[in-house]
């Protein structure tokens, strides 16, 4: 699955569960959904041709999307078929969509960010659902990533584009090899603080998108 196919599939699931009154989606509506600046990581700027190509890939290969036409429709619309193809429950589908749209996330983040699609009672319920997705046959749909320095909780990522690589905080991705002694400790502390600031900024952007 390409990056664009993953984004398109996530958007179709999200709009189905969160705003069913506007679902299925026209090509134009789907482009807008893909290019949203809120609740997306990374933010993209796809054109109609790129989204149409992604739809073709989803429809013609794994048949995860379908094209809908009718006399009462001015333009064709598109829908996902993941619940039929993969036999997923609503909570599993909501978690998968959130991972497709926002990358690797902790259990707590997933619980808060799936709320418009499905309301989990607690983080333990989210974790059990993620474990089922990780233990699916013939292959896992999500994977638990190793916890990195500066992170309190482990993150989960989807495997629809292959096995995910362990994520590194953006602040340390291109950092040189750590020095020895006290300098190395200080560098690790600064990297952890930068990472936490980035998390706070993302949470603030999400808050503004919801209530601003």
C-alpha positions in Angstrom: 0.0 0.0 0.0 1.4 3.4 -1.0 1.4 6.5 1.3 -1.4 8.0 -0.7 -3.5 4.8 -0.6 -3.1 4.7 3.2 -4.2 8.3 3.6 -7.2 7.8 1.3 -8.3 4.6 3.1 -8.0 6.3 6.5 -10.1 9.3 5.3 -12.9 7.1 4.0 -13.0 5.2 7.3 -12.9 8.3 9.3 -15.7 10.0 7.4 -17.9 6.9 7.5 -17.6 6.6 11.3 -17.5 10.2 12.3 -19.7 12.0 9.8 -21.9 9.3 8.2 -24.3 12.0 6.9 -21.7 13.1 4.4 -20.5 9.6 3.4 -19.7 8.2 0.9 -17.4 10.9 -0.5 -17.0 12.5 -3.9 -13.5 12.8 -5.3 -13.4 16.5 -4.4 -14.5 15.8 -0.8 -11.9 13.0 -0.5 -9.2 15.4 -1.7 -10.2 17.9 1.0 -10.3 15.2 3.6 -6.8 14.0 2.7 -5.4 17.5 2.8 -6.9 18.5 6.2 -4.5 20.4 8.4 -6.0 19.1 11.6 -6.0 15.5 12.7 -3.4 14.6 10.1 0.3 13.6 10.4 1.9 14.4 8.1 -0.1 17.2 6.4 -0.2 16.6 2.7 -1.3 18.5 -0.4 -2.6 15.9 -2.8 -4.3 16.8 -6.1 -7.2 15.0 -7.7 -5.0 12.9 -10.0 -3.0 11.6 -7.0 -6.1 10.7 -5.0 -7.8 9.1 -8.0 -4.7 7.0 -8.6 -4.8 5.9 -4.9 -8.5 5.0 -5.3 -7.7 2.8 -8.3 -5.0 1.0 -6.3 -7.4 0.3 -3.4 -10.3 -0.7 -5.8 -8.4 -2.9 -8.2 -6.0 -4.7 -5.9 -7.3 -5.6 -2.4 -10.7 -4.2 -3.2 -10.7 -2.1 -0.1 -12.7 0.7 -1.8 -15.6 0.9 -4.2 -17.1 3.4 -6.6 -20.8 4.2 -6.2 -23.0 5.8 -8.9 -26.7 6.4 -9.1 -29.4 8.5 -10.8 -29.6 10.7 -7.7 -25.9 11.4 -7.7 -24.4 14.2 -9.7 -20.9 12.7 -9.4 -19.6 9.3 -8.5 -18.8 8.7 -4.8 -16.4 6.4 -3.0 -16.6 4.1 0.0 -14.3 1.8 1.9 -14.8 -2.0 2.3 -12.5 -2.8 5.2 -15.2 -4.2 7.4 -16.2 -6.7 4.7 -12.7 -7.6 3.5 -11.0 -7.8 6.8 -14.0 -8.5 9.1 -13.1 -5.8 11.5 -15.2 -4.5 14.4 -16.1 -0.8 14.8 -13.5 -0.2 17.5 -10.8 -2.0 15.5 -11.7 0.0 12.4 -11.6 3.3 14.3 -8.1 2.5 15.7 -6.8 1.5 12.3 -8.1 4.7 10.7 -6.4 6.8 13.4 -3.1 5.0 12.8 -3.4 5.5 9.1 -4.1 9.2 9.4 -1.7 10.2 12.2 1.1 7.7 12.4 2.4 5.9 15.4 0.6 6.8 18.7 0.4 5.7 22.3 -2.6 4.0 23.8 -3.7 7.2 25.5 -3.4 9.2 22.3 -5.4 6.7 20.4 -8.2 6.6 23.0 -8.6 10.4 22.8 -8.3 10.7 19.0 -10.8 7.9 18.1 -13.5 9.5 20.2 -15.5 10.8 17.3 -15.5 7.4 15.6 -15.8 5.2 18.7 -15.7 5.8 22.4 -13.5 3.5 24.4 -14.3 3.0 28.1 -10.6 3.1 29.2 -7.1 2.7 27.9 -7.1 -1.0 28.9 -9.9 -1.6 26.3 -7.9 0.2 23.7 -4.8 -2.0 24.5 -6.8 -5.2 24.3 -8.2 -4.1 20.9 -4.7 -3.3 19.6 -3.5 -6.7 20.8 -6.2 -8.4 18.8 -5.1 -6.5 15.7 -1.5 -7.4 16.4 -2.3 -11.1 16.7 -4.5 -11.4 13.6 -4.0 -14.2 11.1 -2.5 -14.4 8.6 -0.6 -11.3 9.6 -0.6 -8.5 12.1 -2.3 -5.2 11.2 -0.6 -3.2 14.0 2.8 -3.5 15.7 3.9 -2.3 19.2 7.1 -0.2 18.8 9.9 -0.2 21.3 9.8 2.7 23.8 12.4 5.3 23.1 14.4 7.4 25.6 12.2 10.4 26.7 9.0 8.5 26.0 6.8 7.4 28.9 4.7 5.0 26.9 5.2 2.7 23.9 3.6 3.6 20.5 1.7 1.5 18.1 1.8 1.7 14.3 -0.1 0.0 11.4 1.6 -2.5 9.2 -0.4 -1.9 6.0 2.7 -0.4 4.3 5.0 -3.1 5.7 6.6 -3.5 9.0 7.1 -0.1 10.7 10.6 1.0 11.7 11.1 2.1 15.2 10.4 5.9 15.3 13.0 8.3 16.6 12.1 11.7 18.0 12.5 14.4 15.3 14.9 16.4 17.5 17.4 13.6 17.6 17.0 12.1 14.1 20.0 13.9 12.7 22.0 14.4 15.9 25.6 13.4 16.0 26.8 10.5 18.1 26.5 11.4 21.8 29.6 12.6 23.6 30.7 10.9 26.8 30.1 11.7 30.4 28.0 14.7 31.6 27.7 16.2 28.1 26.0 13.1 26.8 23.5 13.2 29.7 22.7 16.8 29.0 22.2 16.1 25.3 19.8 13.3 26.1 17.9 15.6 28.5 17.6 18.3 25.9 16.5 15.9 23.2 13.8 14.5 25.6 12.6 18.1 26.4 12.4 19.0 22.7 10.4 15.9 22.0 8.0 16.7 24.8 7.6 20.3 23.5 6.7 18.9 20.1 4.1 16.6 21.7 2.6 19.6 23.5 2.4 21.6 20.3 0.6 18.8 18.6 -1.9 18.5 21.4 -2.4 22.3 21.3 -3.0 22.2 17.6 -5.6 19.5 18.1 -7.3 21.5 20.9 -7.5 24.5 18.6 -8.9 22.5 15.8 -11.7 21.1 18.0 -12.6 24.2 20.0 -10.9 27.2 18.4 
